[in-house]
Amino acid sequence: MKETKKLRIGLIGTGLMGRIHTNGYKRLGDFFPELEYRPVLQAACSRREDKITAFAEQWGYASVETDWRKMIARDDIDAIDICTPNNTHAEIAIAAAAAGKMILCEKPLSRTLQEGEDMVKAIEKSGVKNTVWYNYRRVPAVTLAKQVIDSGKLGKIFHYRANFLQDWTINPDLPQGGDALWRLDADAAGSGVTGDLLAHCIDTAMWLNGGIKDVSAMTETFIKERVHQESGKVQKVGIDDACLFHCHFENGSLGLFEATRYARGHKALYTFEINGEHASIRWDLHDLNRLEYFDHSDDSIVRGWRSIHVSDADQPYMDRWWIPGTCIGYEHSFIHQVADFFKSLETGEPCSPTFKDALETQKVCQAVLDSAAERRWKDTGVEWTEK
Ligand SMILES: NC(=O)c1ccc[n+]([C@@H]2O[C@H](COP(=O)([O-])OP(=O)(O)OC[C@H]3O[C@@H](n4cnc5c(N)ncnc54)[C@H](O)[C@@H]3O)[C@@H](O)[C@H]2O)c1
């Protein structure tokens, strides 16, 4: 059996992302056997003793903690994985960096730009390895989109359009705050759809099409008051329920973005389309194995949109999975990020997006929220250096 090095993981937060990251760690050795490092599920942390013990038993963690500070203080943990609500990211990451732990942090990096800047400073001071889970970059069809754009096939880019549509908060009786509903509480989430949904769209957009220079945005909070789960009182809702913005990219193209939790019938409809001088591409999370491609240089009698089923071994990541013509799913994008993070331990290269890269997305989110509040265009201050 191959000799491997161990990376001992301390997972904080055991909800949706805690489970999906753990699945990533568990699958790594089976599907990326050549990697030098293997994750060890050393400890899982959540606030309730009964729940965390059950989680650890089910998913195979060797030990549990109910206080993340104790987890960070342990010397038998190498990397901290932050899967908790947004209001905890900065405090946990800054403490983990000071303790010399590697950090894998869920998106959005932070609630505010200021928090994000403090996190980047902490990471840079300690020099620890880090990554932020903008997982959509590692959906093979999206990674292929990046390869197609970088090859120059689209030519000059004119338009970038993205939507992220949901419908789960239309009911005015839905409370805000507390377990499961922290996304409706501005203190916990920082913002509504801007930080939750548009942050994904912005990360993908800048990765594919370069920096966003300036934005003009509008937000709306359709339900103005909701009962808070913790206080039991009716309180003002501080998040944006919907957000629309348009923007200029540094390459001269125009961007149009929309996110909402009030699009009846849509659960998680993340789509983007890019129109270039020679070709266009589009992608849809609900059909995530496909990339649609239109090439104007095709013979005119057969010219039209092609639907590329991204499942061949020469397409990104697909040499790891099944046979051509079969599918993979949402969870695989996280397995790919785990693999890339572990690979980066061998190569010494950063595993993008790093905290520094994710801070650029925070700059756009902040500019979007400020633009909507002030009802005017805002420069983002983005310095996009990632290739
Ligand atoms: N990359 C993605 O596509 C994606 C998808 C969903 C969520 N997220 C992000 O992941 C993070 C978590 O979201 P989720 O959907 O998993 O939330 P969730 O509500 O399902 O789980 C949050 C977990 O954190 C725990 N927790 C809360 N406060 C804690 C504390 N102080 N100490 C220890 N544990 C604590 C809760 O008990 C729960 O187990 C958020 O930042 C969210 O934005 C990212």
Ligand as a Chemical Component Dictionary entry (heavy atoms), coordinates in Angstrom:
data_LIG
# 
_chem_comp.id                   LIG 
_chem_comp.type                 NON-POLYMER 
_chem_comp.pdbx_formal_charge   0 
_chem_comp.three_letter_code    LIG 
# 
loop_
_chem_comp_atom.comp_id 
_chem_comp_atom.atom_id 
_chem_comp_atom.alt_atom_id 
_chem_comp_atom.type_symbol 
_chem_comp_atom.charge 
_chem_comp_atom.model_Cartn_x 
_chem_comp_atom.model_Cartn_y 
_chem_comp_atom.model_Cartn_z 
_chem_comp_atom.pdbx_ordinal 
LIG N1  N1  N 0  -20.344 26.735 -1.538 1  
LIG C1  C1  C 0  -21.664 26.666 -1.580 2  
LIG O1  O1  O 0  -22.266 26.436 -2.613 3  
LIG C2  C2  C 0  -22.462 26.879 -0.328 4  
LIG C3  C3  C 0  -23.750 26.338 -0.209 5  
LIG C4  C4  C 0  -24.431 26.495 1.002  6  
LIG C5  C5  C 0  -23.834 27.205 2.044  7  
LIG N2  N2  N 1  -22.600 27.757 1.868  8  
LIG C6  C6  C 0  -21.961 28.512 2.973  9  
LIG O2  O2  O 0  -21.577 27.581 3.985  10 
LIG C7  C7  C 0  -21.747 28.155 5.279  11 
LIG C8  C8  C 0  -22.688 27.257 6.094  12 
LIG O3  O3  O 0  -23.904 27.120 5.390  13 
LIG P1  P1  P 0  -24.830 25.823 5.562  14 
LIG O4  O4  O 0  -25.830 25.876 4.473  15 
LIG O5  O5  O -1 -23.997 24.607 5.721  16 
LIG O6  O6  O 0  -25.519 26.187 6.938  17 
LIG P2  P2  P 0  -26.311 25.230 7.920  18 
LIG O7  O7  O 0  -27.256 26.104 8.663  19 
LIG O8  O8  O 0  -26.823 24.027 7.189  20 
LIG O9  O9  O 0  -25.164 24.718 8.913  21 
LIG C9  C9  C 0  -24.466 25.585 9.769  22 
LIG C10 C10 C 0  -23.807 24.757 10.860 23 
LIG O10 O10 O 0  -23.001 25.615 11.664 24 
LIG C11 C11 C 0  -23.257 25.302 13.044 25 
LIG N3  N3  N 0  -22.885 26.467 13.839 26 
LIG C12 C12 C 0  -23.461 27.692 13.841 27 
LIG N4  N4  N 0  -22.792 28.509 14.687 28 
LIG C13 C13 C 0  -21.768 27.786 15.206 29 
LIG C14 C14 C 0  -20.734 28.068 16.137 30 
LIG N5  N5  N 0  -20.613 29.273 16.698 31 
LIG N6  N6  N 0  -19.861 27.057 16.453 32 
LIG C15 C15 C 0  -19.966 25.843 15.880 33 
LIG N7  N7  N 0  -20.944 25.522 14.990 34 
LIG C16 C16 C 0  -21.815 26.485 14.675 35 
LIG C17 C17 C 0  -24.721 24.932 13.069 36 
LIG O11 O11 O 0  -25.045 24.211 14.241 37 
LIG C18 C18 C 0  -24.786 24.075 11.790 38 
LIG O12 O12 O 0  -24.293 22.772 12.038 39 
LIG C19 C19 C 0  -22.292 29.563 5.044  40 
LIG O13 O13 O 0  -21.235 30.478 5.089  41 
LIG C20 C20 C 0  -22.880 29.507 3.648  42 
LIG O14 O14 O 0  -22.879 30.741 2.981  43 
LIG C21 C21 C 0  -21.915 27.591 0.719  44 
# 
loop_
_chem_comp_bond.comp_id 
_chem_comp_bond.atom_id_1 
_chem_comp_bond.atom_id_2 
_chem_comp_bond.value_order 
_chem_comp_bond.pdbx_ordinal 
LIG N1  C1  SING 1  
LIG C1  O1  DOUB 2  
LIG C1  C2  SING 3  
LIG C2  C3  SING 4  
LIG C2  C21 DOUB 5  
LIG C3  C4  DOUB 6  
LIG C4  C5  SING 7  
LIG C5  N2  DOUB 8  
LIG N2  C6  SING 9  
LIG N2  C21 SING 10 
LIG C6  O2  SING 11 
LIG C6  C20 SING 12 
LIG O2  C7  SING 13 
LIG C7  C8  SING 14 
LIG C7  C19 SING 15 
LIG C8  O3  SING 16 
LIG O3  P1  SING 17 
LIG P1  O4  DOUB 18 
LIG P1  O5  SING 19 
LIG P1  O6  SING 20 
LIG O6  P2  SING 21 
LIG P2  O7  DOUB 22 
LIG P2  O8  SING 23 
LIG P2  O9  SING 24 
LIG O9  C9  SING 25 
LIG C9  C10 SING 26 
LIG C10 O10 SING 27 
LIG C10 C18 SING 28 
LIG O10 C11 SING 29 
LIG C11 N3  SING 30 
LIG C11 C17 SING 31 
LIG N3  C12 SING 32 
LIG N3  C16 SING 33 
LIG C12 N4  DOUB 34 
LIG N4  C13 SING 35 
LIG C13 C14 SING 36 
LIG C13 C16 DOUB 37 
LIG C14 N5  SING 38 
LIG C14 N6  DOUB 39 
LIG N6  C15 SING 40 
LIG C15 N7  DOUB 41 
LIG N7  C16 SING 42 
LIG C17 O11 SING 43 
LIG C17 C18 SING 44 
LIG C18 O12 SING 45 
LIG C19 O13 SING 46 
LIG C19 C20 SING 47 
LIG C20 O14 SING 48 
# 
